[in-house]
Amino acid sequence: MKKQFYSFVLCTLSLCTLLTACHKQPAQPTTEVANDTVAVEQSPAEPENQYIDFTAVTPEGNEIALSQLVGTADYVLVDFWASWCGPCRRLIPVLKEIYAGQSRTRLQIFSCSVDQEEDAWRTALEEEQMPWPQAREDENHVCSDLYGVEYIPFTVLIDREGQIVAVNPEEPELEELLLQ
């Protein structure tokens, strides 16, 4: 019964996300190269592509790279979110339930916030108490652009070898992949 309830909640959230997803605020910085040209030639996340590494800033002010997590578990679910995004905040309890049901060698979650306001992000972290690694992109760490994130929540499932397995998987698809 509980599983059916969470499936219903996730399906409802997915539908709501499609209808009312939060549009990610555009990043301010660009990456410049030698001839003052802008170089952002990475393709967005697609299944069967190799993941794109990035670094972001932890709540303690340190840098953490996605590559520090890929390969430490069978799967890493990267969750792009923001404190001001209602659908993102409603997804967090679902992710907590999935996370609690898996060993750390099977699933790791890595949340990367696109919050531009650090204080709002820190407040949300305190409220949500997510037990997995947290980070936030800033002017020097524009992570979501590498994955073509336009709307949040946006999730990417990466396997142990660094291959993107799914983009925005719904709970039934995610559970099926984790049971393999």
HUTARA-V479476 format. One line per field, one symbol per residue. ss: DSSP state (a for helix, b for strand, c for the rest). phi: phi as a letter, one per 40 degrees, with the letter a starting at -180 (. if undefined). psi: psi as a letter, one per 40 degrees, with the letter a starting at -180 (. if undefined). A space follows every 50 residues. Layout:
ss = ???
phi = ???
psi = ???
This chain:
ss = caaaaaaaaaaaaaaaaaaacbbccccccccbcccccbcccccccccccb ccccbbbcccccbbbaaaccccccbbbbbbbccccaaaaaaaaaaaaaaa ccccccbbbbbbbccccaaaaaaaaaaaccccbbbbcbccbccaaaaccc bbcbbbbbbcccbbbbbcccaaaaaaaaac
phi = .ccccccccccccccccccbdccccccccbcbbdcfccbbbccccadgcc cbcababcdcgccbbdccbcgcacabbcbcaacccddccccdcccccccc cbccccabbbcbcbdcccccccccccccfccbdbabcaccbbccccbgcb bbcabbbbcdcgcccabfccdccccccccc
psi = dddddddddddddddddddfihhhhiidiihiadffihggeiiihiieii ihiiiihideeiihideddheeidihhhhhiidehddddddddddddddd eiieedhiihhhiehdhdddddddddddfheihiihiadeggddddefhd iiihihhhideehhdihfiidddddddde.
